[in-house]
Amino acid sequence: MGGAWLLYTHTRVASYAIGLVSIGLLLWTARLGWRRQFLAAALALLGGGFFGNIAFYVFTNDTIYKLTQGFLLTLDVTPKIIGIAATVAAALGILACAARPGLSRV
């Protein structure tokens, strides 16, 4: 939810954050290529390019109105929406812990 808020309210800062993710993936591509893990390097390269394109698109469209071409004018966040989001996040966390119990036993 924090990333969506950042994208909605501060598009330039969100583009910087997405750009940092893209740069991190591209650097990771070099590391994976050096270790001869070429499939993982190719996937990291694709992800870096994808996030780089998104960062450029968000950077060039400086408001959410321009970014969505007038579709999203307002974003109403009510306590009910926040409660549902927190409940879904908690349920997914419990489900993830129950799905692989061997990983949680350290």
Contact map, one row per residue, 1 for C-alpha under 8 A:
1111100000000000000000000000000000000000000000000000000000000000000000000000000000000000000000000000000000
1111110000000000000000000000000000000000000000000000000000000000000000000000000000000000000000000000000000
1111111000000100000000000000000000000000000000000000000000000000000000000000000000000000000000000000000000
1111111100000000000000000000000000000000000000000000000000000000000000000000000000000000000000000000000000
1111111111000000000000000000000000000000000000000000000000000000000000000000000000000000000000000000000000
0111111111101100000000000000000000000000000000000000000000000000000000000000000000000000000000000000000000
0011111111101110000000000000000000000000000000000000000000000001000000000000000000000000000000000000000000
0001111111100000000000000000000000000000000000000000000000000011000000000000000000000000000000000000000000
0000111111100000000000000000000000000000000000000000000000000001000000000000000000000000000000000000000000
0000111111111100000000000000000000000000000000000000000000000000000000000000000000000000000000000000000000
0000011111111110000000000000000000000000000000000000000001101111000000000000000000000000000000000000000000
0000000001111111000000000000000000000000000000000000000001100100000000000000000000000000000000000000000000
0000011001111111100000000000000000000000000000000000000000000000000000000000000000000000000000000000000000
0010011001111111110000000000000000000000000000000000001001000000000000000000000000000000000000000000000000
0000001000111111111000000000000000000000000000000000011101100000000000000000000000000000000000000000000000
0000000000011111111100000000000000000000000000000000001000100000000000000000000000000000000000000000000000
0000000000001111111110000000000000000000000000000000000000000000000000000000000000000000000000000000000000
0000000000000111111111000000000000000000000000000011011000000000000000000000000000000000000000000000000000
0000000000000011111111100000000000000000000000000011001100000000000000000000000000000000000000000000000000
0000000000000001111111110000000000000000000000000000000000000000000000000000000000000000000000000000000000
0000000000000000111111111000000000000000000000010010000000000000000000000000000000000000000000000000000000
0000000000000000011111111100000000000000000000111111000000000000000000000000000000000000000000000000000000
0000000000000000001111111110000000000000000000010001000000000000000000000000000000000000000000000000000000
0000000000000000000111111111000000000000000000010000000000000000000000000000000000000000000000000000000000
0000000000000000000011111111100000000000000110110000000000000000000000000000000000000000000000000000000000
0000000000000000000001111111110000000000000110011000000000000000000000000000000000000000000000000000000000
0000000000000000000000111111111000000000000000000000000000000000000000000000000000000000000000000000000000
0000000000000000000000011111111100000000100100000000000000000000000000000000000000000000000000000000000000
0000000000000000000000001111111110000001110110000000000000000000000000000000000000000000000000000000000000
0000000000000000000000000111111111000000100000000000000000000000000000000000000000000000000000000000000000
0000000000000000000000000011111111100000000000000000000000000000000000000000000000000000000000000000000000
0000000000000000000000000001111111111101100000000000000000000000000000000000000000000000000000000000000000
0000000000000000000000000000111111111100100000000000000000000000000000000000000000000000000000000000000000
0000000000000000000000000000011111111000000000000000000000000000000000000000000000000000000000000000000000
0000000000000000000000000000001111111000000000000000000000000000000000000000000000000000000000000000000000
0000000000000000000000000000000111111100000000000000000000000000000000000000000000000000000000000000000000
0000000000000000000000000000000111111111100000000000000000000000000000000000000000000000000000000000000000
0000000000000000000000000000000110011111110000000000000000000000000000000000000000000000000000000000000000
0000000000000000000000000000000000001111111000000000000000000000000000000000000000000000000000000000000000
0000000000000000000000000000100100001111111100000000000000000000000000000000000000000000000000000000000000
0000000000000000000000000001110110001111111110000000000000000000000000000000000000000000000000000000000000
0000000000000000000000000000100000000111111111000000000000000000000000000000000000000000000000000000000000
0000000000000000000000000000000000000011111111100000000000000000000000000000000000000000000000000000000000
0000000000000000000000001101100000000001111111110000000000000000000000000000000000000000000000000000000000
0000000000000000000000001100100000000000111111111000000000000000000000000000000000000000000000000000000000
0000000000000000000000000000000000000000011111111100000000000000000000000000000000000000000000000000000000
0000000000000000000001001000000000000000001111111110000000000000000000000000000000000000000000000000000000
0000000000000000000011111100000000000000000111111111000000000000000000000000000000000000000000000000000000
0000000000000000000001000100000000000000000011111111100000000000000000000000000000000000000000000000000000
0000000000000000000001000000000000000000000001111111110000000000000000000000000000000000000000000000000000
0000000000000000011011000000000000000000000000111111111000000000000000000000000000000000000000000000000000
0000000000000000011001100000000000000000000000011111111100000000000000000000000000000000000000000000000000
0000000000000000000000000000000000000000000000001111111110000000000000000000000000000000000000000000000000
0000000000000010010000000000000000000000000000000111111111000000000000000000000000000000000000000000000000
0000000000000111011000000000000000000000000000000011111111100000000000000000000000000000000000000000000000
0000000000000010001000000000000000000000000000000001111111110000000000000000000000000000000000000000000000
0000000000000000000000000000000000000000000000000000111111111000001000000000000000000000000000000000000000
0000000000110110000000000000000000000000000000000000011111111100001000000000000000000000000000000000000000
0000000000110011000000000000000000000000000000000000001111111100000000000000000000000000000000000000000000
0000000000000000000000000000000000000000000000000000000111111100000000000000000000000000000000000000000000
0000000000100000000000000000000000000000000000000000000011111111011000000000000000000000000000000000000000
0000000000110000000000000000000000000000000000000000000001111111011000000000000000000000000000000000000000
0000000100100000000000000000000000000000000000000000000000001111111000000000000000000000000000000000000000
0000001110100000000000000000000000000000000000000000000000001111111100011000000000000000000000000000000000
0000000000000000000000000000000000000000000000000000000000000011111111111000000000000000000000000000000000
0000000000000000000000000000000000000000000000000000000000001111111111000000000000000000000000000000000000
0000000000000000000000000000000000000000000000000000000011001111111111000000000000000000000000000000000000
0000000000000000000000000000000000000000000000000000000000000001111111110000000000000000000000000000000000
0000000000000000000000000000000000000000000000000000000000000000111111110000000000000000000000000000000000
0000000000000000000000000000000000000000000000000000000000000000111111111000000000000000000000000000000000
0000000000000000000000000000000000000000000000000000000000000000100111111000000000000000000000000000000000
0000000000000000000000000000000000000000000000000000000000000001100111111110000000000000000000000000000000
0000000000000000000000000000000000000000000000000000000000000001100001111110000000000000000000000000000000
0000000000000000000000000000000000000000000000000000000000000000000000011111000000000000000000000000000000
0000000000000000000000000000000000000000000000000000000000000000000000011111100000000000000000000000000000
0000000000000000000000000000000000000000000000000000000000000000000000000111110000000000000000000000000000
0000000000000000000000000000000000000000000000000000000000000000000000000011111011000000000000000000000000
0000000000000000000000000000000000000000000000000000000000000000000000000001111111000000000000000000000000
0000000000000000000000000000000000000000000000000000000000000000000000000000111111100000000000000000000000
0000000000000000000000000000000000000000000000000000000000000000000000000000011111110000000000000000000000
0000000000000000000000000000000000000000000000000000000000000000000000000000111111111000000000000000000000
0000000000000000000000000000000000000000000000000000000000000000000000000000111111111100000000000000000000
0000000000000000000000000000000000000000000000000000000000000000000000000000001111111110000000000000000000
0000000000000000000000000000000000000000000000000000000000000000000000000000000111111111000000000000000000
0000000000000000000000000000000000000000000000000000000000000000000000000000000011111111100000000000000000
0000000000000000000000000000000000000000000000000000000000000000000000000000000001111111110000000000000000
0000000000000000000000000000000000000000000000000000000000000000000000000000000000111111111000000000000000
0000000000000000000000000000000000000000000000000000000000000000000000000000000000011111111100000000000000
0000000000000000000000000000000000000000000000000000000000000000000000000000000000001111111110000000000000
0000000000000000000000000000000000000000000000000000000000000000000000000000000000000111111111000000000000
0000000000000000000000000000000000000000000000000000000000000000000000000000000000000011111111100000000000
0000000000000000000000000000000000000000000000000000000000000000000000000000000000000001111111110000000000
0000000000000000000000000000000000000000000000000000000000000000000000000000000000000000111111111000000000
0000000000000000000000000000000000000000000000000000000000000000000000000000000000000000011111111100000000
0000000000000000000000000000000000000000000000000000000000000000000000000000000000000000001111111110000000
0000000000000000000000000000000000000000000000000000000000000000000000000000000000000000000111111111000000
0000000000000000000000000000000000000000000000000000000000000000000000000000000000000000000011111111100100
0000000000000000000000000000000000000000000000000000000000000000000000000000000000000000000001111111100000
0000000000000000000000000000000000000000000000000000000000000000000000000000000000000000000000111111100000
0000000000000000000000000000000000000000000000000000000000000000000000000000000000000000000000011111111100
0000000000000000000000000000000000000000000000000000000000000000000000000000000000000000000000001111111110
0000000000000000000000000000000000000000000000000000000000000000000000000000000000000000000000000001111110
0000000000000000000000000000000000000000000000000000000000000000000000000000000000000000000000000001111111
0000000000000000000000000000000000000000000000000000000000000000000000000000000000000000000000001001111111
0000000000000000000000000000000000000000000000000000000000000000000000000000000000000000000000000000111111
0000000000000000000000000000000000000000000000000000000000000000000000000000000000000000000000000000001111
